[in-house]
Amino acid sequence: MGHRIDEVEFHPSYHALMAAATEAGLHGTPYAPDEQASGHAHVKRAAAFQLFTELEPSVLCPISMTYAVTPALRDNPAIFKDWAPRLAARAYDPALKPWRDKPGVTMGMGMTEKQGGSDVRANTTRAVHDGRDAWGSAIG
């Protein structure tokens, strides 16, 4: 009988790309106060991210999820205070260790795949008209 290990080993090139993307500020960096003060941080990030997408798509999920989650966390000031500096840091640490021990972090998303415990193919949905049009206005 084996022992469960919740760890994934990525190819070294994945870590090199993640380091390049975070060093370039393609993740949560535009939300850092010093970046916003420099002007057009989000436009610069968008242009650089678009160019990076031509290189290799494997790291785009954690990089774009980190960009997306940063403003969402503002609704919880306690969490935002702890996480925001690391989400905006231009540092990448591939080691498997607690987030508090890392100079920078990225975010990902929970996958809905059969091996992850949620088989979306088994779901069923049903559309029911709610009396509103596509823009949410009442009809009639």
Contact map, one row per residue, 1 for C-alpha under 8 A:
11100000000000000000000000000000000000000000000000000000000000000000000000000000000000000000000000000000000000000000000000000000000000000000
11110000000000000000000000000000000000000000000000000000000000000000000000000000000000000000000000000000000000000000000000000000000000000000
11111000000000000000000000000000000000000000000000000000000000000000000000000000000000000000000000000000000000000000000000000000000000000000
01111100000000000000000000000000000000000000000000000000000000000000000000000000000000000000000000000000000000000000000000000000000000000000
00111110000000000000000000000000000000000000000000000000000000000000000000000000000000000000000000000000000000000000000000000000000000000000
00011111000000000000000000000000000000000000000000000000000000000000000000000000000000000000000000000000000000000000000000000000000000000000
00001111100000000000000000000000000000000000000000000000000000000000000000000000000000000000000100000000000000000000000000000000000000000000
00000111110000000000000000000000000000000000000000000000000000000000000000000000000000000000000000000000000000000000000000000000000000000000
00000011111000000000000000000000000000000000000000000000000000000000000000000000000000000000000000000000000000000000000000000000000000000000
00000001111101100000000000000000000000000000000000000000000000000000000000000000000000000000000000000000000000000000000000000000000000000000
00000000111111100000000000000000000000000000000000000000000000000000000000000000000000000000000000000000000000000000000000000000000000000000
00000000011111110000000000000000000000000000000000000000000000000000000000000000000000000000000000000000000000000000000000000000000000000000
00000000001111111000000000000000000000000000000000000000000000000000000000000000000000000000000000000000000000000000000000000000000000000000
00000000011111111100000000000000000000000000000000000000011000000000000000000000000000000000000000000000000000000000000000000000000000000000
00000000011111111110000000000000000000000000000000000000000000000000000000000000000000000000010000000000000000000000000000000000000000000000
00000000000111111111000000000000000000000000000000000000000000000000000000000000000000000000000000000000000000000000000000000000000000000000
00000000000011111111100000000000000000000000000000000000001000000000000000000000000000000000000000000000000000000000000000000000000000000000
00000000000001111111110000000000000000000000000000000000001000100000000000000000000000000001000000000000000000000000000000000000000000000000
00000000000000111111111000000000000000000000000000000000000000000000000000000000000000000011100000000000000000000000000000000000000000000000
00000000000000011111111100000000000000000000000000000000000000000000000000000000000000000000000000000000000000000000000000000000000000000000
00000000000000001111111111100000000000000000000000010000000000100000000000000000000000000000000000000000000000000000000000000000000000000000
00000000000000000111111111100000000000000000000000000000000000100000000000000000000000001111000000000000000000000000000000000000000000000000
00000000000000000011111111000000000000000000000000000000000000000000000000000000000000000111000000000000000000000000000000000000000000000000
00000000000000000001111111000000000000000000000000000000000000000000000000000000000000000100000000000000000000000000000000000000000000000000
00000000000000000000111111111100000000000000100000000000000000000000000000000000000000010100000000000000000000000000000000000000000000000000
00000000000000000000111111111000000000000000110110000000000000110010000000000000000000000000000000000000000000000000000000000000000000000000
00000000000000000000110011111100000000000000000000000000000000111110000000000000000000110000000000000000010000000000000000000000000000000000
00000000000000000000000011111111000000000000000000000000000000100111010000000000000000111000000000000000000000000000000000000000000000000000
00000000000000000000000011111111001000000000000000000000000000000010000000000000000000111100000000000000000000000000000000000000000000000000
00000000000000000000000010111111001100001100100000000000000000000000000000000000000000010000000000000000000000000000000000000000000000000000
00000000000000000000000000011111101100001000000000000000000000000000011000000000000000010000000000000000000000000000000000000000000000000000
00000000000000000000000000011111111100000000000000000000000000000000000000000000000110010000000000000000000000000000000000000000000000000000
00000000000000000000000000000011111110000000000000000000000000000000000000000000000000000000000000000000000000000000000000000000000000000000
00000000000000000000000000000001111111000000000000000000000000000000000000000000000000000000000000000000000000000000000000000000000000000000
00000000000000000000000000001111111111101000000000000000000000000000000000000000000000000000000000000000000000000000000000000000000000000000
00000000000000000000000000000111111111111000000000000000000000000000000000000000000000000000000000000000000000000000000000000000000000000000
00000000000000000000000000000000111111100000000000000000000000000000000000000000000000000000000000000000000000000000000000000000000000000000
00000000000000000000000000000000011111111000000000000000000000000000000000000000000000000000000000000000000000000000000000000000000000000000
00000000000000000000000000000000001111111000000000000000000000000000000000000000000000000000000000000000000000000000000000000000000000000000
00000000000000000000000000000000000101111111000000000000000000000000000000000000000000000000000000000000000000000000000000000000000000000000
00000000000000000000000000000110001101111111100000000000000000000000000000000000000000000000000000000000000000000000000000000000000000000000
00000000000000000000000000000100000000011111110000000000000000000000000000000000000000000000000000000000000000000000000000000000000000000000
00000000000000000000000000000000000000011111111000000000000000000000000000000000000000000000000000000000000000000000000000000000000000000000
00000000000000000000000000000000000000011111111100000000000000000000000000000000000000000000000000000000000000000000000000000000000000000000
00000000000000000000000011000100000000001111111110000000000000000000000000000000000000000000000000000000000000000000000000000000000000000000
00000000000000000000000001000000000000000111111111000000000000000000000000000000000000000000000000000000000000000000000000000000000000000000
00000000000000000000000000000000000000000011111111100000000000000000000000000000000000000000000000000000000000000000000000000000000000000000
00000000000000000000000001000000000000000001111111110000000000000000000000000000000000000000000000000000000000000000000000000000000000000000
00000000000000000000000001000000000000000000111111111000000000000000000000000000000000000000000000000000000000000000000000000000000000000000
00000000000000000000000000000000000000000000011111111100000000000000000000000000000000000000000000000000000000000000000000000000000000000000
00000000000000000000000000000000000000000000001111111110000000000000000000000000000000000000000000000000000000000000000000000000000000000000
00000000000000000000100000000000000000000000000111111111000000000000000000000000000000000000000000000000000000000000000000000000000000000000
00000000000000000000000000000000000000000000000011111111100100000000000000000000000000000000000000000000000000000000000000000000000000000000
00000000000000000000000000000000000000000000000001111111100000000000000000000000000000000000000000000000000000000000000000000000000000000000
00000000000000000000000000000000000000000000000000111111100000000000000000000000000000000000000000000000000000000000000000000000000000000000
00000000000000000000000000000000000000000000000000011111111000000000000000000000000000000000000000000000000000000000000000000000000000000000
00000000000000000000000000000000000000000000000000001111111100000000000000000000000000000000000000000000000000000000000000000000000000000000
00000000000001000000000000000000000000000000000000000001111110000000000000000000000000000000000000000000000000000000000000000000000000000000
00000000000001001100000000000000000000000000000000000001111111100000000000000000000000000000000000000000000000000000000000000000000000000000
00000000000000000000000000000000000000000000000000001000111111110000000000000000000000000000000000000000000000000000000000000000000000000000
00000000000000000000000000000000000000000000000000000000011111111000000000000000000000000000000000000000000100000000000000000000000000000000
00000000000000000000000000000000000000000000000000000000001111111100000000000000000000000000000000000000011110000000000000000000000000000000
00000000000000000100110001110000000000000000000000000000001111111110000000000000000000000000000000000000011000000000000000000000000000000000
00000000000000000000000001100000000000000000000000000000000111111111000000000000000000000000000000000000000000000000000000000000000000000000
00000000000000000000000000100000000000000000000000000000000011111111100000000000000000000000000000000000011110000000000000000000000000000000
00000000000000000000000000110000000000000000000000000000000001111111110000000000000000100000000000000000011100000000000000000000000000000000
00000000000000000000000001111000000000000000000000000000000000111111111000000000000000000000000000000000000000000000000000000000000000000000
00000000000000000000000000010000000000000000000000000000000000011111111100000000000000000000000000000000000000000000000000000000000000000000
00000000000000000000000000000000000000000000000000000000000000001111111110000000000000000000000000000000001000000000000000000000000000000000
00000000000000000000000000010010000000000000000000000000000000000111111111000001000100100000000000000000000000000000000000000000000000000000
00000000000000000000000000000010000000000000000000000000000000000011111111000000000000000000000000000000000000000000000000000000000000000000
00000000000000000000000000000000000000000000000000000000000000000001111111100000000000000000000000000000000000000000000000000000000000000000
00000000000000000000000000000000000000000000000000000000000000000000111111111011000000000000000000000000000000000000000000000000000000000000
00000000000000000000000000000000000000000000000000000000000000000000011111111011000000000000000000000000000000000000000000000000000000000000
00000000000000000000000000000000000000000000000000000000000000000000000111111001000000000000000000000000000000000000000000000000000000000000
00000000000000000000000000000000000000000000000000000000000000000000000011111111000000000000000000000000000000000000000000000000000000000000
00000000000000000000000000000000000000000000000000000000000000000000000011111111100000000000000000000000000000000000000000000000000000000000
00000000000000000000000000000000000000000000000000000000000000000000000000011111110000000000000000000000000000000000000000000000000000000000
00000000000000000000000000000000000000000000000000000000000000000000000011011111111000000000000000000000000000000000000000000000000000000000
00000000000000000000000000000000000000000000000000000000000000000000010011111111111100000000000000000000000000000000000000000000000000000000
00000000000000000000000000000000000000000000000000000000000000000000000000001111111110000000000000000000000000000000000000000000000000000000
00000000000000000000000000000000000000000000000000000000000000000000000000000111111111000000000000000000000000000000000000000000000000000000
00000000000000000000000000000000000000000000000000000000000000000000000000000011111111100000000000000000000000000000000000000000000000000000
00000000000000000000000000000001000000000000000000000000000000000000010000000001111111110000000000000000000000000000000000000000000000000000
00000000000000000000000000000001000000000000000000000000000000000000000000000000111111111000000000000001000000000000000000000000000000000000
00000000000000000000000000000000000000000000000000000000000000000000000000000000011111111000000000000111100000000000000000000000000000000000
00000000000000000000000000111000000000000000000000000000000000000100010000000000001111111000000000000001110000000000000000000000000000000000
00000000000000000000000010111111000000000000000000000000000000000000000000000000000111111100000000000001000000000000000000000000000000000000
00000000000000000000010000011000000000000000000000000000000000000000000000000000000011111110000000000011100000000000000000000000000000000000
00000000000000000000011110001000000000000000000000000000000000000000000000000000000000011111000000000001000000000000000000000000000000000000
00000000000000000010011000000000000000000000000000000000000000000000000000000000000000001111100000000011100000000000000000000000000000000000
00000000000000000110011000000000000000000000000000000000000000000000000000000000000000000111110000000011100000000000000000000000000000000000
00000000000000000010000000000000000000000000000000000000000000000000000000000000000000000011111000000111100000000000000000000000000000000000
00000000000000100000000000000000000000000000000000000000000000000000000000000000000000000001111100000000000000000000000000000000000000000000
00000000000000000000000000000000000000000000000000000000000000000000000000000000000000000000111110000000000000000000000000000000000000000000
00000010000000000000000000000000000000000000000000000000000000000000000000000000000000000000011111000000000000000000000000000000000000000000
00000000000000000000000000000000000000000000000000000000000000000000000000000000000000000000001111101100000000000000000000000000000000000000
00000000000000000000000000000000000000000000000000000000000000000000000000000000000000000000000111111100000000000000000000000000000000000000
00000000000000000000000000000000000000000000000000000000000000000000000000000000000000000000000011111100100000000000000000000000000000000000
00000000000000000000000000000000000000000000000000000000000000000000000000000000000000000000000001111110000000000000000000000000000000000000
00000000000000000000000000000000000000000000000000000000000000000000000000000000000000000000000011111110000000000000000000000000000000000000
00000000000000000000000000000000000000000000000000000000000000000000000000000000000001000000100011111111100000000000000000000000000000000000
00000000000000000000000000000000000000000000000000000000000000000000000000000000000001001011100000011111100000000000000000000000000000000000
00000000000000000000000000000000000000000000000000000000000000000000000000000000000011111111100000000111110000000000000000000000000000000000
00000000000000000000000000000000000000000000000000000000000000000000000000000000000001101011100000100111111000000000000000000000000000000000
00000000000000000000000000100000000000000000000000000000000001101100000000000000000000100000000000000001111100000000000000000000000000000000
00000000000000000000000000000000000000000000000000000000000001101100100000000000000000000000000000000000111110000000000000000000000000000000
00000000000000000000000000000000000000000000000000000000000011001100000000000000000000000000000000000000011111000000000000000000000000000000
00000000000000000000000000000000000000000000000000000000000001001000000000000000000000000000000000000000001111100000000000000000000000000000
00000000000000000000000000000000000000000000000000000000000000000000000000000000000000000000000000000000000111110000000000000000000000000000
00000000000000000000000000000000000000000000000000000000000000000000000000000000000000000000000000000000000011111001000000000000000000000000
00000000000000000000000000000000000000000000000000000000000000000000000000000000000000000000000000000000000001111101111100000000000000000000
00000000000000000000000000000000000000000000000000000000000000000000000000000000000000000000000000000000000000111111111100000000000000000000
00000000000000000000000000000000000000000000000000000000000000000000000000000000000000000000000000000000000000011111111100000000000000000000
00000000000000000000000000000000000000000000000000000000000000000000000000000000000000000000000000000000000000001111111000000000000000000000
00000000000000000000000000000000000000000000000000000000000000000000000000000000000000000000000000000000000000111111111000000000000000000000
00000000000000000000000000000000000000000000000000000000000000000000000000000000000000000000000000000000000000011111111000000000000000000000
00000000000000000000000000000000000000000000000000000000000000000000000000000000000000000000000000000000000000011111111100000000000000000000
00000000000000000000000000000000000000000000000000000000000000000000000000000000000000000000000000000000000000011111111111100000000000000000
00000000000000000000000000000000000000000000000000000000000000000000000000000000000000000000000000000000000000011100011111100000000000000000
00000000000000000000000000000000000000000000000000000000000000000000000000000000000000000000000000000000000000000000001111100000000000000000
00000000000000000000000000000000000000000000000000000000000000000000000000000000000000000000000000000000000000000000001111110000000000000000
00000000000000000000000000000000000000000000000000000000000000000000000000000000000000000000000000000000000000000000001111111000000000000000
00000000000000000000000000000000000000000000000000000000000000000000000000000000000000000000000000000000000000000000000001111100000000000000
00000000000000000000000000000000000000000000000000000000000000000000000000000000000000000000000000000000000000000000000000111110000000000000
00000000000000000000000000000000000000000000000000000000000000000000000000000000000000000000000000000000000000000000000000011111000000000000
00000000000000000000000000000000000000000000000000000000000000000000000000000000000000000000000000000000000000000000000000001111100000000000
00000000000000000000000000000000000000000000000000000000000000000000000000000000000000000000000000000000000000000000000000000111110000000000
00000000000000000000000000000000000000000000000000000000000000000000000000000000000000000000000000000000000000000000000000000011111100000000
00000000000000000000000000000000000000000000000000000000000000000000000000000000000000000000000000000000000000000000000000000001111100000000
00000000000000000000000000000000000000000000000000000000000000000000000000000000000000000000000000000000000000000000000000000000111110000110
00000000000000000000000000000000000000000000000000000000000000000000000000000000000000000000000000000000000000000000000000000000111111111110
00000000000000000000000000000000000000000000000000000000000000000000000000000000000000000000000000000000000000000000000000000000001111111110
00000000000000000000000000000000000000000000000000000000000000000000000000000000000000000000000000000000000000000000000000000000000111111000
00000000000000000000000000000000000000000000000000000000000000000000000000000000000000000000000000000000000000000000000000000000000111111000
00000000000000000000000000000000000000000000000000000000000000000000000000000000000000000000000000000000000000000000000000000000000111111100
00000000000000000000000000000000000000000000000000000000000000000000000000000000000000000000000000000000000000000000000000000000000111111110
00000000000000000000000000000000000000000000000000000000000000000000000000000000000000000000000000000000000000000000000000000000001110011111
00000000000000000000000000000000000000000000000000000000000000000000000000000000000000000000000000000000000000000000000000000000001110001111
00000000000000000000000000000000000000000000000000000000000000000000000000000000000000000000000000000000000000000000000000000000000000000111
